[in-house]
Amino acid sequence: MSNVAASDDFEIENEEDYVPGKKKLSGKKIVMFIALPLLLVSASVTALMLTGVVGGKETPPPAQTGPTAVQTVFFDLPEMLVNLNTAGRRPTFLKMQVSLELENEADVARLRTLSPRIIDNFQVYLRELRIDDLRGSAGVYRLREELLARVNAAVRPARVKDVLFKEMLVQ
């Protein structure tokens, strides 16, 4: 009798576990829908990492030494304070300090002698700016490009690589 009771309990447990419409996954389906996609994804990520597209460390370019090394030189201009072009009665001021990036040390002497001309070109341009011309990163980018063009025209044949803003305040 205990045998029958045990088998009845077993059948009842199986009947409770059995849910109609719910199928167990076979081994083939597990491999096809779970293991195979995981294998493909891991193989793709591994291939991308080996080619250097994803992950991995970026190797820095080799340091140049000797006569081919490029030495960057900076030339600081004095602080400039100009009033901007406004339609209202209240004046608006721009306070700016700029550093010029040069290609070689020899150009520093030329910039030192021509700095009054550079400052004059900058101030004439800056006085015609409006506050709206300086808004956002696009406005600052346009300002940088315009100042770079003006300084390169003033110091030719020397070449200024970039105009760097050390301080810029609109009040």
Helices and strands as residue ranges (DSSP letters): H 2-17, H 27-30, I 31-35, H 36-51, G 66-68, E 73-76, E 80-83, E 93-102, H 106-127, G 131-134, H 136-155, E 160-170
